[in-house]
Amino acid sequence: MKKHILTIFLCTTFFSCVSLSYNYNQFEFTEEYNKTVKYFDRVVSSPIKKSDLKRLKKRFTFLRNQLYKNNDNYERLNEIIVKTYSEKIEEYLMFVEDLSD
């Protein structure tokens, strides 16, 4: 019984670490960005909680990191996408920081 629990725990840990290191391609990045912006709109349109702001900050920071992570010579995401989304994400992050103050 203990071996089964240990095996399940190790598998879960391994797969969660693998999912954290996954790099989005261009389509997946755009999808995730759109989901995050929709979530941002929903948070701003309702009474704002600190937990929502933390979650937004975490999501936008993750997206910003995805732009540059393993993207040498713009192989995974092209240069135009990186520049455009980088500016937009920075604007959203500044807005979230202003709301948290």
N, C-alpha and C positions, 0 to 999 in steps of 0.2 A: 504494500500500500504506500509506504513512504517513498519507494522508488518511483511509483507512478506520479505522485505529487511533485517530486523533485524534477522528474522529466517534463511534466507539464509546465512547471515554473520556468525551467531553463528554456524550453521552446518559446514560451511567451516572451521572455526577456530577449531572446535572440531576434524574434520577429519584430518586436517593437523597436529594437535598435536598427534593424534593417530598414524599417519604414521611415525612421527619422533621417536616415542618410540618403533617402531617395531623391533624385534630381528630376524635376519636371522638364518635359519637353515643351516646345512652344505652345502647343494646343492646351496641354494640361496647366501650364502656368496661367494662360489667359482665363481658363475656366476657374481656377482657384482665385485669381484676382477678382473676377466678376462676382464670385460668391462672397468674397470678403467685402467688396464695395456694397453689395446688397445688405449684408449684415450691418455694415456701418450706417447705411441709410435707415435701417430698422431701429438701430440703437439711438440715433440722433432724433428720430421722430417720436420716440417715447421717452418717458422719464429716464434719465441716465443714471446707471449704477457704476460704482467704482470697479466692480468685477467685470462689467462689460467693457469699460475702458482698458483694463488690463488685458483682456482677451483680444481686443482690437489691436492694441499695441504689439502684442505677441504675434498676431497673424500678419500684420504689416511688416514687422521686423523679419519674420520668417520669409515672406515674399521677397523682401529686399536682399536677403542672403541668397535666396534661390537665383537671383539674377546673376550673381557673380560666382557662385559656387560651381567648380568644375566647368567653367565656361571659357577656357583659354582660347584665344583667337575666335571667339564667338561661334564655336562649333554647335553648341546646344541651343542657344538663343541668339538670334542675330543682333547686330549692333544697334539698329534702329529701335528694336523692342526694348533692349536694355536701357538705352538712354531715355526713351519715352516713359516707360514704366518706373524707372528710377525717380524721375522728377515727380510723377504723380504720387508714388508711394511716400516720398519725402513730404509732400504737401499734406497727405492724409496723416502722417505721423506727427507733423507739427500741429495739425488741428486737434488730434487726440491729446497731445500734450497740453495744449491750451485748455481743452475741456477738463482735463484732470486737475488743473490748478484752481 
